Amino acid sequence: MALPDGSLSHRYRGEHPVRTLLFLFRPDRARVLGAVGVFFAKHAPVWLLPLITANIVDVVVKHRDVSVLWWNSAVLLVILLLNLPLHMLYVQWMHGSIRRMGTRLRSALCHRMQQLSIGYHSRVSAGVLQAKVIRDVEGIETASQQTADNGLAAIATLLGGLVVIAIQTPAFLPVFVVLVPASALLVVRLRERLRSQNESFRREVEQLSSRIGEMTTLIPITRAHGLERTALRRVDRTLGRVLDEGLRLDLLNGRFGSMSWILLNAIGVGCLAGSALVAYYGWMDVTPGAVVMLSAYFSSLTGSVTTLLTLTPQLGKGLASVRSAGEVLQAPDLEENSGKADVAAVTGRIDFRGVGHSYPGADAPSVTGFDLSVRPGETIALVGASGAGKSTVLNLVIGFLRPTEGRILLDGRDMEELDLRSYRKFLSVVPQESILFEGSIRENVTYGMKDVPEETVLTALRDANAMEFIDRLPDGLDTVVGERGARLSGGQKQRLAIARALIRDPRILILDEATSALDSRSEALVQQALARLVRGRTVFVVAHRLSTIRGADRIVVMHDGRIAEIGSHTELLRTGGPYAGLQAAQLA
């Protein structure tokens, strides 16, 4: 099955979610229409049974030709036997269309997430986006299935029954057209009275969940201070409220359930009695079988209308999920690369000319007046207090952020005119916390690369000082690292991240606090690997510990988004400026 290239994300423009839902099913519209037709055929026994029952009753009561009994029974039996193949065809077409719709929507969401800027991803948590791809799409699929299965069953029964009544006993059609919806509305209104009580019970259960979570979290404090009874009393009070609300809800459910049942059956008895009186006194040409048929249709048609009315909340939840997914599909914060020039080669020269960047809604710019020319192969270290603008500069180099003032030139070309996807093929990032996926060491190091020779992988790992621990692993390169590299230490993960960067042979390298979270031994091994990694490359490094950047060609000291001073480690210590102050503070 062909998946979309993200066109859906450009199709969604905030229109009503029903239109979006219909658009999602567009590639399968023929199957959906076929499934509807098949459903009406397979569901025929339900709405034909009262008619066939009426014919058989009339055979018995009026002693009609017994062949009518055999003929009606045969028709019903054939339709029943056809139910299995027709139902399987319906499931294949309708449920298959729903599953394909879900897959297309998930693919479109993933496409859109890859296009959205890093600024968007910094504002919206990964958990929220994951919920939209998994839970919201599942909600749309569930609502679509329930609406299709239950809704079509109700519509087929309703239409089939009304058609039979219109043909067999047309005088009763107006009665059913008025009485059936009215009865269903009464039942639904009674059920709605339960909603507020259900909400109250749900809130109490949520409060209980919060209390239990609080109790378990505080157990060390509780035990340390001998407060077990106090903690239990708090939980017991909440348990008592849950019990009271639950009992009240059960009584209310029982009362309204019984009232609904009595009301519906009382109206059914009235319908039965009324049609029987019409037949008894001969006011209309109504046979005994027709009396039985009308009574049966009243119950089934009222149930169908009730089902349609109660589908509204389910459909509402599905449409809410469509809106939730639409928040991603219509998010405007995209990284636009289409139509821009590809980057075929990079020497590593980067020029910042009056560069500034302001985040939306921020009171002051994060970076302003940033002027710097970086030569190919030069290592630039960025230091300064938290919030000085160091990470913003790194994100500008990567292209995650675009300057709101000034220009950044890559080998003399304005980066605004370049396709940043092609530029990033020449760039590698070693972050503070290495991001690994649940796969083997080989798969993590060669992520995104095809047919990498084993010797190339081993060389990168040796240069990263990673073979020191890989040789001790039972499966070597094929060792699975666990989710987010859970089976490895911080230093081991960092060395794999360095190997991942080395194997790509980048021209520009970003090191973002690459050793800040490591112990002294791991830091020494990582520093040795980094020394090999930076050779011959343009490097931007942010480090908390100033001892790790002494060898940088130039150190840029930042303050409030501006460059405070620039120079080598020795030069900056000699001038006694902000850098010397930072050095003294760390040594103290």
C-alpha positions in Angstrom: 0.0 0.0 0.0 1.4 3.4 -1.0 1.7 5.8 1.9 1.3 9.5 1.4 4.2 11.9 1.0 2.7 14.3 3.5 0.1 15.8 1.1 -2.5 15.4 3.8 -0.7 17.8 6.0 -1.1 20.5 3.4 -4.7 19.5 2.7 -5.9 20.1 6.3 -6.8 23.8 6.7 -8.9 23.8 9.8 -12.2 22.8 8.1 -14.9 20.9 9.9 -13.6 17.6 11.2 -16.4 15.7 9.3 -14.9 17.0 6.0 -11.5 16.0 7.1 -12.7 12.5 8.0 -14.4 12.1 4.6 -11.1 13.2 3.0 -9.2 10.6 5.0 -11.5 7.9 3.5 -11.3 9.3 0.0 -8.8 6.6 -1.4 -11.1 3.9 -0.1 -14.5 5.4 -1.0 -15.4 2.7 -3.5 -14.7 0.0 -0.8 -16.7 1.9 1.8 -19.7 2.3 -0.5 -19.5 -1.4 -1.4 -19.3 -2.3 2.3 -22.5 -0.3 3.0 -24.3 -2.2 0.3 -23.0 -5.5 1.6 -24.0 -4.6 5.1 -27.6 -3.9 4.1 -27.7 -7.3 2.4 -26.2 -9.3 5.3 -28.4 -7.5 7.8 -31.6 -8.4 6.0 -32.6 -11.2 8.4 -33.0 -8.7 11.2 -35.6 -6.5 9.5 -37.2 -9.3 7.5 -37.8 -11.6 10.5 -41.0 -9.8 11.7 -42.5 -9.9 8.2 -41.7 -13.6 7.8 -43.0 -14.2 11.3 -46.2 -12.4 10.4 -46.6 -14.5 7.2 -46.2 -17.8 9.2 -48.6 -16.7 11.9 -51.2 -16.0 9.2 -50.6 -19.4 7.7 -51.4 -21.0 11.1 -54.3 -18.7 12.1 -56.0 -18.4 8.7 -55.0 -21.9 7.5 -53.4 -20.5 4.3 -51.5 -22.8 1.9 -48.6 -24.4 3.9 -46.3 -23.8 1.0 -46.2 -20.1 2.2 -44.6 -21.4 5.4 -41.9 -23.4 3.5 -41.3 -20.5 1.1 -40.8 -17.9 3.9 -38.6 -20.3 5.9 -36.5 -21.1 2.9 -35.9 -17.4 2.1 -34.9 -16.6 5.7 -32.6 -19.7 5.8 -30.8 -18.7 2.5 -30.3 -15.1 3.8 -29.0 -16.5 7.1 -26.5 -18.7 5.3 -25.3 -15.8 3.2 -24.5 -13.8 6.3 -21.0 -15.3 6.9 -19.5 -14.6 3.4 -21.2 -11.2 3.3 -20.1 -10.3 6.8 -16.5 -11.3 6.0 -16.6 -9.2 2.8 -18.0 -6.2 4.9 -15.2 -6.6 7.4 -12.6 -6.8 4.7 -13.9 -3.6 2.9 -15.1 -1.4 5.8 -12.7 -2.4 8.6 -9.8 -2.6 6.1 -10.6 0.9 4.9 -10.6 2.2 8.5 -7.3 0.6 9.2 -5.8 2.0 6.0 -7.2 5.4 6.9 -5.5 5.2 10.3 -2.2 4.2 8.7 -2.4 7.1 6.2 -3.2 9.6 9.0 -0.3 8.3 11.2 2.0 8.5 8.2 0.9 12.1 7.5 1.4 13.1 11.2 4.9 11.6 11.1 5.7 13.4 7.9 4.4 16.6 9.4 6.5 16.2 12.6 9.6 15.8 10.5 8.8 19.0 8.7 8.0 21.1 11.8 10.7 23.3 13.2 12.7 22.4 16.3 11.1 25.5 17.9 7.8 23.7 17.6 9.2 20.5 19.1 10.7 22.5 22.0 7.2 23.9 22.8 5.2 20.7 22.3 6.3 17.7 24.3 7.2 14.4 22.7 4.5 12.7 24.9 1.8 14.9 23.5 2.8 14.2 19.9 3.1 10.5 20.6 -0.4 10.5 22.0 -1.7 12.2 18.9 -0.1 9.6 16.6 -1.2 6.6 18.8 -4.2 7.4 20.9 -6.0 10.0 18.8 -5.7 8.0 15.6 -6.9 4.9 17.6 -9.8 7.0 18.8 -10.7 7.9 15.2 -10.5 4.3 14.2 -12.6 3.1 17.1 -15.3 5.8 16.5 -15.4 5.0 12.8 -15.8 1.2 13.5 -18.5 1.7 16.1 -20.3 4.3 14.0 -20.2 2.0 10.9 -21.2 -1.2 12.7 -23.8 0.1 15.1 -25.0 3.0 12.9 -25.4 0.9 9.8 -27.3 -1.8 11.8 -29.7 0.8 13.2 -30.2 2.5 9.8 -30.7 -0.9 8.0 -33.3 -2.0 10.6 -35.0 1.3 10.6 -35.3 1.7 6.8 -36.1 -1.9 6.2 -38.8 -1.9 8.9 -40.4 1.3 7.7 -40.4 0.1 4.0 -42.1 -3.2 5.1 -44.7 -1.3 7.2 -45.3 1.1 4.3 -46.0 -1.8 2.0 -47.9 -4.2 4.3 -49.8 -1.8 6.6 -49.4 1.7 5.2 -52.1 3.1 7.6 -49.7 2.5 10.6 -46.7 4.2 9.0 -47.6 7.8 10.3 -48.0 6.3 13.8 -44.6 4.7 13.7 -42.9 7.8 12.2 -44.2 9.8 15.2 -44.2 7.2 18.0 -40.8 5.5 17.5 -38.6 8.7 17.6 -40.6 10.1 20.5 -40.1 6.9 22.5 -36.4 6.8 21.7 -36.0 10.5 22.7 -37.7 9.8 26.1 -35.3 6.9 26.8 -32.3 9.0 25.8 -33.4 11.9 28.0 -33.7 9.5 30.9 -30.2 8.2 30.3 -28.8 11.8 30.1 -30.0 12.3 33.7 -27.3 9.8 34.7 -24.5 11.8 33.1 -23.9 14.3 36.0 -23.9 11.5 38.5 -21.4 9.5 36.4 -19.2 12.6 36.3 -19.3 13.0 40.1 -18.3 9.3 40.6 -15.5 9.6 38.0 -14.1 12.7 39.9 -14.1 10.8 43.2 -12.3 7.8 41.6 -9.7 10.3 40.1 -9.3 11.8 43.6 -8.8 8.3 45.0 -6.1 7.6 42.4 -4.4 10.8 43.4 -4.6 9.9 47.1 -3.1 6.5 46.5 -0.3 7.9 44.4 0.4 10.5 47.0 0.4 7.8 49.8 2.8 5.5 48.0 5.2 8.4 47.2 5.2 9.6 50.8 5.7 6.1 52.4 9.4 6.8 53.3 8.4 10.1 55.0 5.3 8.6 56.6 7.2 5.6 58.0 10.1 7.8 59.2 7.7 10.0 61.2 5.3 7.3 62.4 2.4 8.8 60.4 0.9 5.6 59.1 -2.5 6.2 60.7 -2.7 9.7 59.4 -2.0 8.6 55.9 -4.5 5.8 56.1 -7.2 8.1 57.5 -6.7 10.4 54.5 -7.2 7.5 52.1 -10.1 6.0 54.1 -12.0 9.3 53.8 -11.6 9.3 50.1 -12.6 5.6 50.0 -15.7 6.4 51.9 -16.7 9.1 49.4 -16.1 6.7 46.5 -18.3 4.1 48.2 -21.1 6.6 48.8 -21.0 8.0 45.2 -20.8 4.4 43.8 -23.9 3.3 45.8 -25.8 6.4 44.8 -24.9 5.8 41.2 -26.0 2.2 41.3 -29.4 3.2 42.8 -29.8 5.9 40.2 -28.8 3.5 37.4 -31.3 1.0 38.7 -34.1 3.5 39.0 -33.6 5.1 35.6 -32.9 1.7 33.9 -36.1 0.3 35.3 -38.1 3.5 34.3 -36.7 3.3 30.8 -37.6 -0.4 30.5 -41.1 0.2 31.9 -41.7 3.2 29.6 -40.5 1.5 26.5 -42.5 -1.7 27.1 -45.6 0.2 28.2 -45.6 2.0 24.9 -45.0 -1.3 23.2 -48.0 -2.8 25.0 -50.0 0.2 23.8 -48.9 -0.4 20.2 -49.7 -4.1 20.5 -53.1 -3.5 22.0 -54.0 -0.7 19.6 -53.1 -2.8 16.5 -55.0 -5.8 18.0 -58.1 -3.7 18.6 -57.9 -2.5 15.0 -57.7 -6.1 13.8 -60.4 -7.3 16.2 -63.0 -4.8 15.2 -62.1 -4.9 11.6 -61.5 -1.1 11.4 -58.7 -1.8 8.9 -57.6 -4.8 6.9 -55.0 -6.0 9.6 -54.3 -9.7 10.0 -53.2 -11.4 13.2 -49.7 -11.8 11.7 -49.6 -8.0 11.0 -50.4 -7.4 14.7 -47.4 -9.5 15.7 -45.2 -7.8 13.0 -46.2 -4.3 14.1 -45.4 -5.1 17.8 -42.0 -6.6 16.8 -41.1 -3.7 14.6 -42.0 -1.2 17.3 -39.4 -2.7 19.6 -36.7 -3.1 17.0 -37.2 0.4 15.4 -37.3 2.1 18.7 -34.0 0.4 19.6 -32.5 1.5 16.3 -33.4 5.1 16.8 -32.0 4.9 20.4 -28.8 3.5 19.0 -28.5 6.3 16.5 -29.0 8.9 19.2 -26.5 7.3 21.6 -23.9 7.2 18.8 -23.5 10.9 19.0 -21.1 10.9 22.0 -18.9 8.2 20.3 -18.9 10.2 17.1 -18.1 13.4 19.0 -15.0 11.7 20.6 -13.8 10.6 17.2 -14.2 14.1 15.8 -12.4 15.6 18.8 -9.5 13.2 17.9 -9.6 14.5 14.3 -9.3 18.1 15.7 -6.4 17.0 17.9 -4.6 15.4 15.0 -5.4 18.6 13.0 -3.5 20.7 15.4 -0.3 19.0 14.1 -1.4 18.8 10.5 -2.2 22.6 10.3 0.7 23.8 12.5 2.4 26.5 10.5 5.8 26.4 12.1 7.5 24.5 9.2 11.1 24.3 8.1 10.8 25.2 4.4 13.4 23.7 2.1 11.6 23.2 -1.1 13.0 25.0 -4.1 16.2 26.0 -2.3 19.7 25.2 -3.5 21.3 21.9 -2.6 24.6 21.8 -0.8 27.0 19.5 -2.7 30.1 20.2 -0.7 31.2 22.0 2.5 34.6 23.4 3.4 33.5 24.6 6.8 33.7 28.4 6.7 30.9 30.0 8.6 30.4 33.8 8.9 27.9 35.4 11.3 27.1 39.0 10.2 25.0 41.0 12.7 23.1 37.8 13.6 20.2 38.1 16.1 17.4 35.8 17.1 14.3 36.5 19.2 12.0 33.7 20.3 8.2 34.4 19.8 6.8 36.2 22.8 10.2 36.8 24.5 10.8 40.2 26.1 14.4 40.4 24.8 16.4 38.8 22.0 18.3 35.6 22.9 21.1 36.6 20.6 21.8 40.0 19.1 24.7 41.7 17.2 26.6 38.4 16.8 29.5 38.9 14.5 32.0 36.1 14.0 34.0 34.6 11.1 35.0 31.0 11.6 37.7 29.5 9.4 37.6 25.9 8.1 39.0 23.5 10.6 38.8 26.0 13.5 37.5 25.0 16.9 35.2 27.7 18.5 34.2 27.3 22.1 31.1 29.1 23.5 31.0 29.9 27.2 28.9 32.0 29.5 26.2 31.9 32.1 23.0 30.0 31.6 20.7 32.0 29.3 23.7 33.8 27.6 22.6 32.5 24.2 25.1 29.7 23.6 22.5 27.0 22.7 20.8 29.5 20.4 24.0 30.0 18.5 24.4 26.2 18.1 20.8 25.9 16.9 21.5 28.7 14.4 24.5 26.8 13.0 22.5 23.6 12.7 19.7 25.5 11.1 17.1 24.6 13.7 16.6 28.3 14.2 16.7 31.0 11.5 18.1 34.5 12.3 15.5 37.1 12.9 18.2 39.7 12.0 21.4 39.5 10.1 22.8 36.7 8.0 24.7 33.4 8.4 27.0 32.5 5.4 28.1 28.9 4.8 31.2 29.0 2.5 30.0 32.4 1.4 26.4 31.4 0.6 23.5 32.8 2.6 22.0 29.8 4.5 18.5 31.2 3.9 18.9 30.2 0.3 20.1 26.7 1.0 18.3 23.4 1.4 19.3 22.7 5.0 18.5 18.9 4.7 21.4 18.6 2.2 23.6 20.8 4.4 23.1 18.6 7.4 24.6 15.7 5.6 28.0 17.4 6.3 27.2 18.1 9.9 27.2 15.9 13.1 26.0 16.7 16.6 27.2 15.1 19.9 24.7 16.2 22.5 25.0 16.3 26.2 22.8 13.2 26.5 23.3 10.7 23.7 20.1 9.6 22.0 20.1 5.9 21.2 17.3 3.7 20.0 16.5 0.1 20.9 18.8 -1.7 18.4 22.2 -3.1 18.2 25.4 -1.1 18.6 26.1 -1.5 14.9 22.6 -0.2 14.0 23.0 2.8 16.3 26.4 3.8 15.0 25.4 3.4 11.3 21.9 4.9 11.7 20.7 6.1 8.4 23.6 4.7 6.4 23.5 1.6 4.1 26.0 -1.1 3.5 28.8 0.2 5.8 31.8 -2.1 5.7 32.5 -3.8 9.1 36.1 -2.4 9.1 34.8 1.1 8.8 32.5 0.6 11.8 35.3 -0.9 13.8 37.6 1.9 13.0 35.1 4.5 14.1 34.5 2.6 17.3 38.2 2.3 18.0 38.8 6.0 17.4 35.9 6.7 19.8 37.5 4.5 22.5 34.3 2.3 22.4 35.9 -1.0 21.7 37.3 -0.9 25.2 33.8 -2.0 26.5 32.4 -3.5 23.3 35.0 -6.3 23.4 33.7 -7.3 26.8 30.1 -7.6 25.6 28.9 -11.2 24.8 27.4 -10.2 21.4 29.9 -7.5 20.5 28.6 -5.2 17.8 25.3 -7.0 17.7 24.6 -6.3 21.4 21.2 -4.6 21.8 21.6 -1.4 23.8 18.0 -1.3 25.2 15.5 1.6 25.0 17.4 4.9 24.9 20.6 2.9 25.5 19.4 1.8 29.0 21.9 -1.1 29.2 24.9 1.3 28.7 26.5 3.8 31.1 26.6 7.5 30.2 30.2 7.3 29.1 29.6 4.3 26.9 26.6 6.0 25.2 28.7 9.2 24.6 31.4 7.1 22.9 28.9 5.5 20.6 27.6 9.0 19.8 31.2 10.0 18.9 31.5 6.9 16.8 28.3 7.8 15.0 29.7 11.2 14.2 33.1 9.8 13.2 31.7 7.3 10.7 29.9 10.2 8.8 33.2 12.1 8.5 31.4 15.5 9.0 32.9 18.9 7.9 31.1 20.7 10.7 30.8 19.4 14.2 28.6 20.5 17.1 29.6 19.4 20.7 26.9 20.5 23.2 28.2 19.8 26.8 29.4 16.4 25.6 31.2 15.5 28.8 29.3 17.5 31.5 27.4 14.4 32.9 30.4 12.0 33.1 32.6 10.8 35.9 36.4 11.6 35.6 37.4 8.2 34.1 34.6 8.3 31.4 35.4 12.0 30.7 39.1 11.1 30.1 38.1 8.4 27.6 35.6 10.7 25.9 38.0 13.6 25.7 40.6 11.4 24.0 37.9 10.3 21.4 36.8 13.9 20.9 40.5 14.9 20.2 40.5 12.5 17.3 37.0 13.6 16.2 37.7 17.3 15.9 40.9 17.0 13.7 40.5 18.9 10.4 36.9 19.9 11.1 35.1 23.1 11.9 33.9 22.6 15.5 31.5 24.5 17.7 31.7 23.4 21.3 29.7 24.4 24.4 31.2 23.2 27.7 30.3 23.9 31.3 33.8 22.9 32.6 36.3 25.3 31.2 39.1 22.8 31.6 37.7 20.9 28.6 38.0 23.8 26.2 41.5 25.0 26.9 42.7 23.7 23.5 40.1 25.6 21.5 41.4 27.9 18.8 39.1 30.7 20.0 36.8 31.0 23.0 33.7 33.2 22.6 32.5 34.5 25.9 28.8 35.5 25.8 26.7 37.6 28.1 23.0 38.5 27.6 23.1 37.3 24.0 26.1 39.4 23.0 29.8 38.6 22.5 31.6 39.9 25.6 35.2 38.9 24.6 37.0 36.5 22.2 40.4 34.9 22.4 42.4 31.8 23.3 42.5 30.4 26.8 45.8 32.1 27.5 44.9 35.5 26.0 41.6 35.7 27.9 43.2 34.8 31.3 45.9 37.5 30.6 43.2 40.2 30.0 41.5 39.4 33.3 38.0 39.9 31.8 34.7 37.8 32.2 36.5 34.6 31.2 39.1 34.9 33.9 36.3 35.5 36.3 34.5 32.3 35.3 37.8 30.4 35.6 38.4 31.7 39.1 34.9 30.8 40.1 35.3 27.2 39.0 38.7 26.8 40.6 37.3 28.2 43.8 
